[in-house]
Amino acid sequence: MKWTKEAAPVERQRRDRAPSAYQQAMRDRLLAAPVVPAHAAELEPLRRHLRDPSFEFVVGPGWRALVLLCHEAVVAAFPEYELLAVKQKWAALSFQAFPRPWKRGGNWTSDEAVRLGALLAEFTAASEHICERCGNAGTLRESRPIELTLCDACEPCVGPDGRL
Ligand SMILES: [Zn+2]
């Protein structure tokens, strides 16, 4: 399914909800000073889970620590999880994964899929409050064709193309 503008409002409603205790703890941890954006090399542990080893992680430096935390949480529950993509979608983190490598006939239960989905949703929700450029507290920015989550300091530093 191709994502369209029409699909967005459903996802956006989540922003108005109060964060869960888990999300709040994660946010507190990530936003504890000093915030230092993780180096791209810190995402190396995710590589062996990639279906396509040539995939490049397309998230800004401010989210790398969150992505690493997400990987650690997922690998703890699903040691052989399969990673399809890590990207930004509608200003939120999209960590696309399966509980185990995909196989014809199935390789995981629906319960496992639900558990993984719930886990990933926590990190997506956390990303909605973290600047993708620097890792400080951020909010949704709709000033350019692409929606981004940025802090006040980073908002003027990013051009209309959304490149971080
Ligand atoms: Zn920022």
Residues whose N, C-alpha, C, O or C-beta is under 5 A from the ligand:
A	BS01	ZN	C131 R133 C134 G135 N136 L150 C151 C154
